[in-house]
Amino acid sequence: MTTPAEARIDLSAIRHNIALLKEHAAGAELMGAVKADAYGHGLVRVSETILDAGVSRLGTATLSEGLALRAAGVTAPILSWLLTPGEPYDEALRADLELSAAGVALLAEIAAAAWATGVTAKVHLEADTGMSRGGAQPAAWPELLACAARLQAEGAVEVVGLWSHFACADIPGHPSVEGQLDAFEQALKLAEQAGLGGSQVIRHVANSAALVSLPRARFDLARPGIAMYGLSPIPEQGDFGLRQAMTLVARLALVKRVPDHSGVSYGHLYVTDRETTLGLVPLGYADGILRHATGRVEVLAGGRRRAIAGRVCMDQFVIDVDDDVIGSGDEVILFGPGKDGEPTLQEWADNLGTITHEIVTKIGARVPRVYEGT
């Protein structure tokens, strides 16, 4: 390790997770969600790994993510689903990206790009089944279907998918889950009546949580995200045998003795009560270490857990190592799979009052990703 810090990505753990998720899918296809730089793990390398491990399709939030995968030589089907007016849909169609639409205006814009390029647009129609975020509301769904059917008859679009997204699949027993499944099945029936059903159209609603807990939600395809990276989609139900893929490490930039009553970092939130040794870790909130992690999470240094001492700064934070022998350049593990006593990502998330998704996706670009395993 020659950099101040690095995120080590265990590709063998990701392969292990894909194998487990394929078992849960029971024959349904898997679309790996690789949005947000593959949840901070590295878009291209992770995509190549999961495709080789048996995932058949990739899902991205933005067009730019899908186009980046095509530029890297990825040829598998890719769906981009978070689209806004005025984006380069002509470029997306030439790159053979599949696009999601939830309204007639966007569908018309995609169709215009299809006419301009001579490339039929492959479209997934999104139904809002109760999350009230993306998707067409039930009252607007018939109009969207009619528009799509007309454009398909004209050759501008091909409806290849019908989909929705759960609001509470990670909350076991939440009443909205069955309600959304009922609403999705009703949306599928209307699509079939509009001539947009059939075996060639992929039906998908399951995220990681639904994949591991709701057989009814599998349909033709599931879209695992966080579970691919070894992080539980339903923490209160355990880890499902998943293996955490990311380990975040840094090398101490400075180690020094300070006297008792030394105020540490901005605001002197931490004041030493004895003469002690402090270590400076070269990671901060610019790298994704949340500022409110101050005093709330631990790291592993010198074989022992250490709490963050004082406020997390933009580029660095401090740990108090007592009288232990530790030196500049020694390795600190912020989080990992826990096999050596280091905190896990789930532990960090619990202590910070957030979810693992937020932590991994915030690890900044100046922290290199280093790939291990195969």
Contacts in CASP RR format, 6 or more apart in sequence:
PFRMAT RR
TARGET T0000
AUTHOR 0000-0000-0000
METHOD contacts of the structure
MODEL  1
MTTPAEARIDLSAIRHNIALLKEHAAGAELMGAVKADAYGHGLVRVSETI
LDAGVSRLGTATLSEGLALRAAGVTAPILSWLLTPGEPYDEALRADLELS
AAGVALLAEIAAAAWATGVTAKVHLEADTGMSRGGAQPAAWPELLACAAR
LQAEGAVEVVGLWSHFACADIPGHPSVEGQLDAFEQALKLAEQAGLGGSQ
VIRHVANSAALVSLPRARFDLARPGIAMYGLSPIPEQGDFGLRQAMTLVA
RLALVKRVPDHSGVSYGHLYVTDRETTLGLVPLGYADGILRHATGRVEVL
AGGRRRAIAGRVCMDQFVIDVDDDVIGSGDEVILFGPGKDGEPTLQEWAD
NLGTITHEIVTKIGARVPRVYEGT
1 249 0 8 1.000
1 251 0 8 1.000
1 331 0 8 1.000
3 368 0 8 1.000
4 250 0 8 1.000
4 251 0 8 1.000
4 253 0 8 1.000
4 282 0 8 1.000
4 283 0 8 1.000
5 248 0 8 1.000
5 249 0 8 1.000
5 250 0 8 1.000
5 251 0 8 1.000
5 282 0 8 1.000
5 283 0 8 1.000
5 287 0 8 1.000
5 367 0 8 1.000
6 248 0 8 1.000
6 249 0 8 1.000
6 250 0 8 1.000
6 367 0 8 1.000
6 368 0 8 1.000
6 369 0 8 1.000
6 370 0 8 1.000
7 40 0 8 1.000
7 41 0 8 1.000
7 246 0 8 1.000
7 247 0 8 1.000
7 248 0 8 1.000
7 249 0 8 1.000
7 363 0 8 1.000
7 367 0 8 1.000
7 368 0 8 1.000
7 369 0 8 1.000
7 370 0 8 1.000
8 246 0 8 1.000
8 247 0 8 1.000
8 248 0 8 1.000
8 249 0 8 1.000
8 370 0 8 1.000
8 371 0 8 1.000
8 372 0 8 1.000
9 41 0 8 1.000
9 42 0 8 1.000
9 45 0 8 1.000
9 46 0 8 1.000
9 245 0 8 1.000
9 246 0 8 1.000
9 369 0 8 1.000
9 370 0 8 1.000
9 371 0 8 1.000
9 372 0 8 1.000
10 243 0 8 1.000
10 244 0 8 1.000
10 245 0 8 1.000
10 246 0 8 1.000
10 247 0 8 1.000
10 337 0 8 1.000
10 372 0 8 1.000
10 373 0 8 1.000
11 45 0 8 1.000
11 49 0 8 1.000
11 245 0 8 1.000
11 371 0 8 1.000
11 372 0 8 1.000
11 373 0 8 1.000
11 374 0 8 1.000
12 372 0 8 1.000
12 373 0 8 1.000
12 374 0 8 1.000
13 230 0 8 1.000
13 243 0 8 1.000
13 244 0 8 1.000
13 245 0 8 1.000
13 337 0 8 1.000
14 41 0 8 1.000
14 46 0 8 1.000
14 49 0 8 1.000
14 50 0 8 1.000
14 53 0 8 1.000
14 228 0 8 1.000
14 229 0 8 1.000
14 230 0 8 1.000
14 245 0 8 1.000
15 49 0 8 1.000
15 53 0 8 1.000
15 374 0 8 1.000
16 242 0 8 1.000
16 243 0 8 1.000
17 227 0 8 1.000
17 228 0 8 1.000
17 229 0 8 1.000
17 230 0 8 1.000
17 242 0 8 1.000
17 243 0 8 1.000
17 245 0 8 1.000
18 30 0 8 1.000
18 50 0 8 1.000
18 53 0 8 1.000
18 54 0 8 1.000
18 55 0 8 1.000
18 228 0 8 1.000
19 53 0 8 1.000
20 240 0 8 1.000
20 241 0 8 1.000
20 242 0 8 1.000
21 30 0 8 1.000
21 208 0 8 1.000
21 211 0 8 1.000
21 212 0 8 1.000
21 222 0 8 1.000
21 224 0 8 1.000
21 227 0 8 1.000
21 228 0 8 1.000
22 30 0 8 1.000
22 54 0 8 1.000
24 211 0 8 1.000
24 212 0 8 1.000
24 222 0 8 1.000
25 211 0 8 1.000
25 218 0 8 1.000
25 222 0 8 1.000
26 215 0 8 1.000
26 218 0 8 1.000
27 218 0 8 1.000
28 206 0 8 1.000
28 218 0 8 1.000
28 219 0 8 1.000
28 220 0 8 1.000
28 221 0 8 1.000
28 222 0 8 1.000
29 56 0 8 1.000
29 57 0 8 1.000
29 202 0 8 1.000
29 220 0 8 1.000
29 221 0 8 1.000
29 222 0 8 1.000
30 54 0 8 1.000
30 55 0 8 1.000
30 56 0 8 1.000
30 57 0 8 1.000
30 221 0 8 1.000
30 222 0 8 1.000
30 223 0 8 1.000
30 224 0 8 1.000
31 55 0 8 1.000
31 56 0 8 1.000
31 57 0 8 1.000
31 58 0 8 1.000
31 59 0 8 1.000
31 79 0 8 1.000
31 204 0 8 1.000
31 221 0 8 1.000
31 222 0 8 1.000
31 223 0 8 1.000
31 224 0 8 1.000
32 50 0 8 1.000
32 55 0 8 1.000
32 57 0 8 1.000
32 58 0 8 1.000
32 59 0 8 1.000
32 223 0 8 1.000
32 224 0 8 1.000
32 225 0 8 1.000
32 228 0 8 1.000
33 39 0 8 1.000
33 59 0 8 1.000
33 60 0 8 1.000
33 207 0 8 1.000
33 223 0 8 1.000
33 224 0 8 1.000
33 225 0 8 1.000
33 228 0 8 1.000
34 43 0 8 1.000
34 46 0 8 1.000
34 47 0 8 1.000
34 50 0 8 1.000
34 58 0 8 1.000
34 59 0 8 1.000
34 60 0 8 1.000
34 65 0 8 1.000
34 69 0 8 1.000
35 59 0 8 1.000
35 60 0 8 1.000
35 61 0 8 1.000
35 62 0 8 1.000
35 65 0 8 1.000
36 61 0 8 1.000
36 361 0 8 1.000
37 43 0 8 1.000
37 361 0 8 1.000
38 45 0 8 1.000
38 46 0 8 1.000
38 47 0 8 1.000
38 229 0 8 1.000
39 225 0 8 1.000
39 226 0 8 1.000
39 228 0 8 1.000
39 229 0 8 1.000
39 357 0 8 1.000
39 360 0 8 1.000
39 361 0 8 1.000
40 246 0 8 1.000
40 360 0 8 1.000
40 361 0 8 1.000
40 363 0 8 1.000
40 369 0 8 1.000
41 229 0 8 1.000
41 245 0 8 1.000
41 246 0 8 1.000
41 360 0 8 1.000
41 369 0 8 1.000
42 369 0 8 1.000
43 65 0 8 1.000
43 68 0 8 1.000
43 69 0 8 1.000
43 72 0 8 1.000
44 68 0 8 1.000
44 69 0 8 1.000
44 72 0 8 1.000
44 74 0 8 1.000
45 369 0 8 1.000
45 371 0 8 1.000
46 228 0 8 1.000
47 58 0 8 1.000
47 69 0 8 1.000
47 72 0 8 1.000
47 74 0 8 1.000
47 76 0 8 1.000
48 74 0 8 1.000
50 58 0 8 1.000
50 228 0 8 1.000
51 58 0 8 1.000
51 74 0 8 1.000
51 76 0 8 1.000
56 76 0 8 1.000
56 77 0 8 1.000
57 76 0 8 1.000
57 77 0 8 1.000
57 78 0 8 1.000
57 79 0 8 1.000
57 221 0 8 1.000
58 66 0 8 1.000
58 69 0 8 1.000
58 74 0 8 1.000
58 76 0 8 1.000
58 77 0 8 1.000
58 78 0 8 1.000
58 79 0 8 1.000
59 78 0 8 1.000
59 79 0 8 1.000
59 80 0 8 1.000
59 81 0 8 1.000
59 223 0 8 1.000
60 66 0 8 1.000
60 69 0 8 1.000
60 78 0 8 1.000
60 79 0 8 1.000
60 80 0 8 1.000
60 81 0 8 1.000
61 80 0 8 1.000
61 81 0 8 1.000
61 82 0 8 1.000
62 80 0 8 1.000
62 82 0 8 1.000
63 80 0 8 1.000
63 83 0 8 1.000
63 87 0 8 1.000
63 88 0 8 1.000
63 89 0 8 1.000
63 91 0 8 1.000
63 92 0 8 1.000
63 97 0 8 1.000
65 80 0 8 1.000
66 78 0 8 1.000
66 80 0 8 1.000
66 95 0 8 1.000
66 97 0 8 1.000
67 91 0 8 1.000
67 92 0 8 1.000
67 95 0 8 1.000
67 97 0 8 1.000
69 78 0 8 1.000
70 78 0 8 1.000
70 95 0 8 1.000
70 96 0 8 1.000
70 97 0 8 1.000
77 98 0 8 1.000
78 96 0 8 1.000
78 97 0 8 1.000
78 98 0 8 1.000
79 97 0 8 1.000
79 98 0 8 1.000
79 99 0 8 1.000
79 100 0 8 1.000
79 124 0 8 1.000
80 92 0 8 1.000
80 97 0 8 1.000
80 98 0 8 1.000
80 99 0 8 1.000
80 100 0 8 1.000
81 99 0 8 1.000
81 100 0 8 1.000
81 124 0 8 1.000
81 126 0 8 1.000
82 100 0 8 1.000
83 99 0 8 1.000
83 100 0 8 1.000
83 101 0 8 1.000
83 106 0 8 1.000
85 105 0 8 1.000
85 106 0 8 1.000
85 109 0 8 1.000
86 109 0 8 1.000
89 99 0 8 1.000
89 109 0 8 1.000
89 110 0 8 1.000
89 112 0 8 1.000
89 113 0 8 1.000
89 121 0 8 1.000
90 113 0 8 1.000
90 116 0 8 1.000
90 117 0 8 1.000
92 99 0 8 1.000
92 113 0 8 1.000
93 110 0 8 1.000
93 113 0 8 1.000
93 114 0 8 1.000
93 117 0 8 1.000
93 118 0 8 1.000
93 119 0 8 1.000
93 121 0 8 1.000
94 117 0 8 1.000
94 119 0 8 1.000
96 122 0 8 1.000
97 122 0 8 1.000
98 122 0 8 1.000
98 123 0 8 1.000
98 124 0 8 1.000
98 160 0 8 1.000
99 110 0 8 1.000
99 121 0 8 1.000
99 122 0 8 1.000
99 123 0 8 1.000
99 124 0 8 1.000
100 123 0 8 1.000
100 124 0 8 1.000
100 125 0 8 1.000
100 126 0 8 1.000
100 163 0 8 1.000
101 107 0 8 1.000
101 110 0 8 1.000
101 123 0 8 1.000
101 124 0 8 1.000
101 125 0 8 1.000
101 126 0 8 1.000
101 144 0 8 1.000
101 148 0 8 1.000
102 125 0 8 1.000
102 126 0 8 1.000
102 127 0 8 1.000
102 128 0 8 1.000
102 134 0 8 1.000
102 135 0 8 1.000
102 136 0 8 1.000
102 144 0 8 1.000
103 135 0 8 1.000
103 136 0 8 1.000
103 140 0 8 1.000
103 144 0 8 1.000
103 147 0 8 1.000
104 143 0 8 1.000
104 144 0 8 1.000
104 147 0 8 1.000
107 123 0 8 1.000
107 144 0 8 1.000
107 147 0 8 1.000
107 148 0 8 1.000
107 151 0 8 1.000
107 157 0 8 1.000
108 147 0 8 1.000
108 151 0 8 1.000
110 121 0 8 1.000
110 123 0 8 1.000
110 157 0 8 1.000
111 121 0 8 1.000
111 151 0 8 1.000
111 154 0 8 1.000
111 156 0 8 1.000
111 157 0 8 1.000
113 121 0 8 1.000
114 120 0 8 1.000
114 121 0 8 1.000
114 155 0 8 1.000
114 156 0 8 1.000
114 157 0 8 1.000
115 156 0 8 1.000
120 155 0 8 1.000
120 156 0 8 1.000
120 157 0 8 1.000
120 158 0 8 1.000
121 156 0 8 1.000
121 157 0 8 1.000
121 158 0 8 1.000
122 157 0 8 1.000
122 158 0 8 1.000
122 160 0 8 1.000
123 148 0 8 1.000
123 157 0 8 1.000
123 158 0 8 1.000
123 159 0 8 1.000
123 160 0 8 1.000
123 161 0 8 1.000
124 159 0 8 1.000
124 160 0 8 1.000
124 161 0 8 1.000
124 162 0 8 1.000
124 163 0 8 1.000
124 202 0 8 1.000
125 136 0 8 1.000
125 144 0 8 1.000
125 145 0 8 1.000
125 148 0 8 1.000
125 159 0 8 1.000
125 161 0 8 1.000
125 162 0 8 1.000
125 163 0 8 1.000
125 191 0 8 1.000
125 196 0 8 1.000
126 134 0 8 1.000
126 135 0 8 1.000
126 136 0 8 1.000
126 163 0 8 1.000
126 164 0 8 1.000
126 165 0 8 1.000
127 135 0 8 1.000
127 136 0 8 1.000
127 138 0 8 1.000
127 141 0 8 1.000
127 162 0 8 1.000
127 163 0 8 1.000
127 164 0 8 1.000
127 183 0 8 1.000
127 184 0 8 1.000
127 187 0 8 1.000
128 134 0 8 1.000
128 135 0 8 1.000
128 136 0 8 1.000
128 137 0 8 1.000
128 138 0 8 1.000
128 164 0 8 1.000
129 164 0 8 1.000
129 179 0 8 1.000
129 180 0 8 1.000
129 181 0 8 1.000
129 183 0 8 1.000
129 184 0 8 1.000
129 187 0 8 1.000
129 205 0 8 1.000
130 167 0 8 1.000
130 176 0 8 1.000
130 179 0 8 1.000
130 180 0 8 1.000
130 183 0 8 1.000
131 164 0 8 1.000
131 165 0 8 1.000
131 166 0 8 1.000
131 167 0 8 1.000
131 180 0 8 1.000
132 167 0 8 1.000
133 165 0 8 1.000
133 167 0 8 1.000
134 165 0 8 1.000
135 164 0 8 1.000
136 144 0 8 1.000
138 183 0 8 1.000
138 186 0 8 1.000
138 187 0 8 1.000
141 187 0 8 1.000
141 190 0 8 1.000
142 190 0 8 1.000
142 194 0 8 1.000
145 190 0 8 1.000
145 191 0 8 1.000
145 194 0 8 1.000
145 196 0 8 1.000
146 194 0 8 1.000
148 157 0 8 1.000
148 159 0 8 1.000
148 194 0 8 1.000
148 196 0 8 1.000
149 159 0 8 1.000
149 194 0 8 1.000
149 195 0 8 1.000
149 196 0 8 1.000
151 157 0 8 1.000
152 158 0 8 1.000
152 159 0 8 1.000
152 196 0 8 1.000
159 191 0 8 1.000
159 196 0 8 1.000
159 197 0 8 1.000
159 201 0 8 1.000
160 200 0 8 1.000
160 201 0 8 1.000
160 202 0 8 1.000
161 201 0 8 1.000
161 202 0 8 1.000
161 203 0 8 1.000
161 204 0 8 1.000
162 187 0 8 1.000
162 188 0 8 1.000
162 191 0 8 1.000
162 196 0 8 1.000
162 197 0 8 1.000
162 201 0 8 1.000
162 202 0 8 1.000
162 203 0 8 1.000
162 204 0 8 1.000
163 202 0 8 1.000
163 203 0 8 1.000
163 204 0 8 1.000
163 205 0 8 1.000
164 180 0 8 1.000
164 183 0 8 1.000
164 184 0 8 1.000
164 187 0 8 1.000
164 205 0 8 1.000
165 205 0 8 1.000
165 207 0 8 1.000
166 177 0 8 1.000
166 180 0 8 1.000
166 205 0 8 1.000
166 206 0 8 1.000
166 207 0 8 1.000
166 209 0 8 1.000
166 210 0 8 1.000
166 217 0 8 1.000
167 176 0 8 1.000
167 180 0 8 1.000
168 174 0 8 1.000
168 176 0 8 1.000
168 177 0 8 1.000
169 177 0 8 1.000
169 206 0 8 1.000
169 207 0 8 1.000
169 209 0 8 1.000
169 210 0 8 1.000
169 213 0 8 1.000
169 214 0 8 1.000
169 217 0 8 1.000
169 233 0 8 1.000
170 209 0 8 1.000
170 233 0 8 1.000
170 234 0 8 1.000
171 177 0 8 1.000
172 213 0 8 1.000
172 234 0 8 1.000
172 236 0 8 1.000
172 237 0 8 1.000
177 210 0 8 1.000
177 214 0 8 1.000
180 205 0 8 1.000
181 205 0 8 1.000
181 214 0 8 1.000
181 216 0 8 1.000
181 217 0 8 1.000
184 205 0 8 1.000
188 197 0 8 1.000
188 203 0 8 1.000
191 197 0 8 1.000
191 201 0 8 1.000
192 198 0 8 1.000
202 220 0 8 1.000
202 221 0 8 1.000
203 219 0 8 1.000
203 220 0 8 1.000
203 221 0 8 1.000
204 219 0 8 1.000
204 220 0 8 1.000
204 221 0 8 1.000
204 222 0 8 1.000
204 223 0 8 1.000
205 217 0 8 1.000
205 219 0 8 1.000
206 214 0 8 1.000
206 217 0 8 1.000
206 218 0 8 1.000
206 219 0 8 1.000
206 221 0 8 1.000
206 222 0 8 1.000
206 223 0 8 1.000
207 222 0 8 1.000
207 223 0 8 1.000
207 224 0 8 1.000
207 225 0 8 1.000
207 233 0 8 1.000
208 224 0 8 1.000
208 225 0 8 1.000
208 226 0 8 1.000
208 227 0 8 1.000
208 228 0 8 1.000
208 233 0 8 1.000
209 233 0 8 1.000
209 234 0 8 1.000
210 217 0 8 1.000
210 222 0 8 1.000
211 217 0 8 1.000
211 218 0 8 1.000
211 222 0 8 1.000
211 224 0 8 1.000
211 227 0 8 1.000
211 233 0 8 1.000
212 227 0 8 1.000
212 233 0 8 1.000
212 234 0 8 1.000
212 240 0 8 1.000
213 234 0 8 1.000
213 237 0 8 1.000
226 232 0 8 1.000
226 233 0 8 1.000
226 356 0 8 1.000
226 357 0 8 1.000
227 233 0 8 1.000
227 240 0 8 1.000
227 242 0 8 1.000
229 244 0 8 1.000
229 245 0 8 1.000
229 246 0 8 1.000
229 360 0 8 1.000
230 239 0 8 1.000
230 242 0 8 1.000
230 243 0 8 1.000
230 244 0 8 1.000
230 245 0 8 1.000
231 242 0 8 1.000
231 244 0 8 1.000
231 345 0 8 1.000
231 346 0 8 1.000
231 356 0 8 1.000
231 357 0 8 1.000
231 360 0 8 1.000
232 238 0 8 1.000
232 239 0 8 1.000
232 240 0 8 1.000
232 242 0 8 1.000
232 346 0 8 1.000
232 356 0 8 1.000
233 240 0 8 1.000
234 240 0 8 1.000
235 346 0 8 1.000
235 349 0 8 1.000
235 350 0 8 1.000
239 346 0 8 1.000
243 337 0 8 1.000
244 336 0 8 1.000
244 337 0 8 1.000
244 338 0 8 1.000
244 344 0 8 1.000
244 345 0 8 1.000
246 335 0 8 1.000
246 336 0 8 1.000
246 345 0 8 1.000
246 360 0 8 1.000
246 363 0 8 1.000
247 333 0 8 1.000
247 335 0 8 1.000
247 336 0 8 1.000
247 337 0 8 1.000
247 342 0 8 1.000
248 283 0 8 1.000
248 333 0 8 1.000
248 334 0 8 1.000
248 335 0 8 1.000
248 336 0 8 1.000
248 363 0 8 1.000
248 367 0 8 1.000
249 331 0 8 1.000
249 332 0 8 1.000
249 333 0 8 1.000
249 334 0 8 1.000
250 281 0 8 1.000
250 282 0 8 1.000
250 283 0 8 1.000
250 331 0 8 1.000
250 332 0 8 1.000
250 334 0 8 1.000
251 282 0 8 1.000
251 328 0 8 1.000
251 329 0 8 1.000
251 330 0 8 1.000
251 331 0 8 1.000
251 332 0 8 1.000
252 279 0 8 1.000
252 280 0 8 1.000
252 281 0 8 1.000
252 301 0 8 1.000
252 326 0 8 1.000
252 327 0 8 1.000
252 328 0 8 1.000
252 329 0 8 1.000
252 330 0 8 1.000
252 331 0 8 1.000
252 332 0 8 1.000
253 280 0 8 1.000
253 281 0 8 1.000
253 282 0 8 1.000
253 316 0 8 1.000
253 328 0 8 1.000
253 329 0 8 1.000
254 279 0 8 1.000
254 280 0 8 1.000
254 328 0 8 1.000
255 277 0 8 1.000
255 278 0 8 1.000
255 279 0 8 1.000
255 280 0 8 1.000
255 321 0 8 1.000
255 326 0 8 1.000
255 327 0 8 1.000
255 328 0 8 1.000
255 330 0 8 1.000
256 277 0 8 1.000
256 278 0 8 1.000
256 279 0 8 1.000
257 275 0 8 1.000
257 276 0 8 1.000
257 277 0 8 1.000
257 278 0 8 1.000
258 264 0 8 1.000
258 272 0 8 1.000
258 275 0 8 1.000
258 276 0 8 1.000
258 277 0 8 1.000
258 278 0 8 1.000
259 272 0 8 1.000
259 275 0 8 1.000
260 272 0 8 1.000
260 273 0 8 1.000
260 274 0 8 1.000
260 275 0 8 1.000
260 276 0 8 1.000
261 271 0 8 1.000
261 272 0 8 1.000
261 273 0 8 1.000
262 271 0 8 1.000
262 272 0 8 1.000
263 270 0 8 1.000
263 271 0 8 1.000
263 272 0 8 1.000
264 270 0 8 1.000
264 271 0 8 1.000
264 272 0 8 1.000
264 278 0 8 1.000
264 309 0 8 1.000
264 310 0 8 1.000
264 318 0 8 1.000
264 320 0 8 1.000
265 309 0 8 1.000
265 310 0 8 1.000
265 311 0 8 1.000
265 312 0 8 1.000
265 313 0 8 1.000
265 317 0 8 1.000
265 318 0 8 1.000
266 310 0 8 1.000
266 311 0 8 1.000
266 313 0 8 1.000
267 311 0 8 1.000
268 310 0 8 1.000
269 294 0 8 1.000
269 310 0 8 1.000
269 311 0 8 1.000
270 294 0 8 1.000
270 295 0 8 1.000
270 309 0 8 1.000
270 310 0 8 1.000
270 318 0 8 1.000
270 320 0 8 1.000
272 320 0 8 1.000
276 320 0 8 1.000
276 321 0 8 1.000
276 322 0 8 1.000
276 323 0 8 1.000
277 320 0 8 1.000
277 321 0 8 1.000
277 322 0 8 1.000
277 323 0 8 1.000
277 324 0 8 1.000
277 326 0 8 1.000
278 309 0 8 1.000
278 318 0 8 1.000
278 319 0 8 1.000
278 320 0 8 1.000
278 321 0 8 1.000
279 301 0 8 1.000
279 318 0 8 1.000
279 319 0 8 1.000
279 320 0 8 1.000
279 321 0 8 1.000
279 326 0 8 1.000
280 316 0 8 1.000
280 317 0 8 1.000
280 318 0 8 1.000
281 299 0 8 1.000
281 316 0 8 1.000
281 317 0 8 1.000
281 318 0 8 1.000
281 319 0 8 1.000
281 332 0 8 1.000
281 334 0 8 1.000
282 315 0 8 1.000
282 316 0 8 1.000
283 289 0 8 1.000
283 315 0 8 1.000
283 316 0 8 1.000
283 317 0 8 1.000
283 334 0 8 1.000
283 367 0 8 1.000
284 312 0 8 1.000
284 313 0 8 1.000
284 314 0 8 1.000
284 315 0 8 1.000
284 316 0 8 1.000
284 317 0 8 1.000
285 291 0 8 1.000
285 312 0 8 1.000
285 313 0 8 1.000
285 314 0 8 1.000
286 314 0 8 1.000
286 315 0 8 1.000
286 364 0 8 1.000
286 366 0 8 1.000
287 315 0 8 1.000
287 363 0 8 1.000
287 364 0 8 1.000
287 366 0 8 1.000
287 367 0 8 1.000
288 359 0 8 1.000
288 362 0 8 1.000
288 363 0 8 1.000
288 364 0 8 1.000
289 312 0 8 1.000
289 317 0 8 1.000
289 334 0 8 1.000
290 312 0 8 1.000
290 352 0 8 1.000
290 354 0 8 1.000
290 359 0 8 1.000
290 362 0 8 1.000
291 311 0 8 1.000
291 312 0 8 1.000
292 312 0 8 1.000
292 352 0 8 1.000
293 308 0 8 1.000
293 312 0 8 1.000
293 317 0 8 1.000
293 348 0 8 1.000
293 352 0 8 1.000
294 308 0 8 1.000
294 310 0 8 1.000
294 311 0 8 1.000
294 312 0 8 1.000
294 317 0 8 1.000
295 307 0 8 1.000
295 308 0 8 1.000
295 309 0 8 1.000
295 310 0 8 1.000
296 308 0 8 1.000
296 351 0 8 1.000
296 352 0 8 1.000
297 307 0 8 1.000
297 308 0 8 1.000
297 343 0 8 1.000
297 347 0 8 1.000
297 348 0 8 1.000
297 351 0 8 1.000
297 352 0 8 1.000
298 305 0 8 1.000
298 306 0 8 1.000
298 307 0 8 1.000
298 308 0 8 1.000
298 343 0 8 1.000
299 305 0 8 1.000
299 306 0 8 1.000
299 308 0 8 1.000
299 319 0 8 1.000
299 332 0 8 1.000
299 333 0 8 1.000
299 334 0 8 1.000
299 335 0 8 1.000
299 342 0 8 1.000
299 343 0 8 1.000
300 306 0 8 1.000
300 332 0 8 1.000
300 333 0 8 1.000
300 340 0 8 1.000
300 341 0 8 1.000
300 342 0 8 1.000
300 343 0 8 1.000
301 319 0 8 1.000
301 321 0 8 1.000
301 326 0 8 1.000
301 330 0 8 1.000
301 331 0 8 1.000
301 332 0 8 1.000
301 333 0 8 1.000
302 321 0 8 1.000
302 324 0 8 1.000
302 326 0 8 1.000
302 330 0 8 1.000
304 321 0 8 1.000
304 324 0 8 1.000
305 341 0 8 1.000
305 343 0 8 1.000
306 319 0 8 1.000
306 320 0 8 1.000
306 321 0 8 1.000
307 319 0 8 1.000
307 320 0 8 1.000
308 317 0 8 1.000
308 318 0 8 1.000
308 319 0 8 1.000
309 317 0 8 1.000
309 318 0 8 1.000
309 319 0 8 1.000
309 320 0 8 1.000
310 317 0 8 1.000
310 318 0 8 1.000
311 317 0 8 1.000
319 332 0 8 1.000
333 340 0 8 1.000
333 342 0 8 1.000
334 342 0 8 1.000
334 343 0 8 1.000
334 348 0 8 1.000
335 342 0 8 1.000
335 343 0 8 1.000
335 344 0 8 1.000
335 345 0 8 1.000
335 347 0 8 1.000
335 348 0 8 1.000
335 359 0 8 1.000
336 342 0 8 1.000
336 343 0 8 1.000
336 344 0 8 1.000
336 345 0 8 1.000
337 344 0 8 1.000
338 344 0 8 1.000
345 356 0 8 1.000
345 359 0 8 1.000
345 360 0 8 1.000
346 356 0 8 1.000
348 356 0 8 1.000
348 359 0 8 1.000
349 355 0 8 1.000
349 356 0 8 1.000
349 358 0 8 1.000
349 359 0 8 1.000
352 359 0 8 1.000
END
